[in-house]
């Protein structure tokens, strides 16, 4: 692990102490867990953004086959 110094407000520090005591964990562990959640959330947001940007990118293409006709060939 890499040691990192952060500055907390008085309120943040007080709440962090309470949470750590309730969960029986060290404050540093609580902070690492919160950072992991933030990183995961940011990754999910990036995936959602990429999907939204990709939606409909082929809608105006004229060079694609008629997929409905192709699929109807598979129907029995």
N, C-alpha and C positions, 0 to 999 in steps of 0.2 A: 504494500500500500504506500501511497504517497501522502505525506503530511501536507495539509492545506489549512491555512488560517482564514477564518471568516469573521465578519463583524455582524453581530445580531443586535436588534433593538432590545430594550429592557423587556418589552412585552414578549417578543419571540423567545428570549432566554427563559423567562418565567414559565411560559407555556411548555417549552421543551423540557424543562426540569420536571414538570408535572407529568407529561406524557411518558418520559423515561421511567419515572418512579412507578407509574401505574403498570407499565409493560415489563418492568424489571430488566430494562436494557440500559446500556450506556447511551449518553446523548449522542456520541459520535455514530453509534449504530443506527439510531433513529434518523439522523441526518443522512447517512448513506442510503437508507431505505427510501427516504423521501426523494433523494436525487435519482435513484433507480426508477421510481415511479414516474418522475418527470421525464426522464430519458425515454422510457417505454411509451408514454403518452405522446411525446414529440414524434417518435417513430410511427405511431399509429396515424397521427395527423398527416405525416408526410405520405403515407400509403393512401390515405383518403384523398389527399390533394392530387396525387398522381392518377388515381382512378377517375376522379372528376375531370381532370384535364384530358384523359384519354377517351372519355365517353363521347361517342359519336364521331370519332375522327375519320371513319370510313363512310359516313352517311352520304357524302356527295361524290363518291368514286363511281366512275362509269365502267371501269375495267374489271369489275368483279363479276363472277357468275351469279346466276339467280339461285340463291341458297334455298329458297322455298321449293323450287323445282327439284333441286338435288335431293333435298330431304324427302320429298314426296316419293322419290324412287326407292327410298329405304323402307317406306311404309308397306306393310303387308296387308 
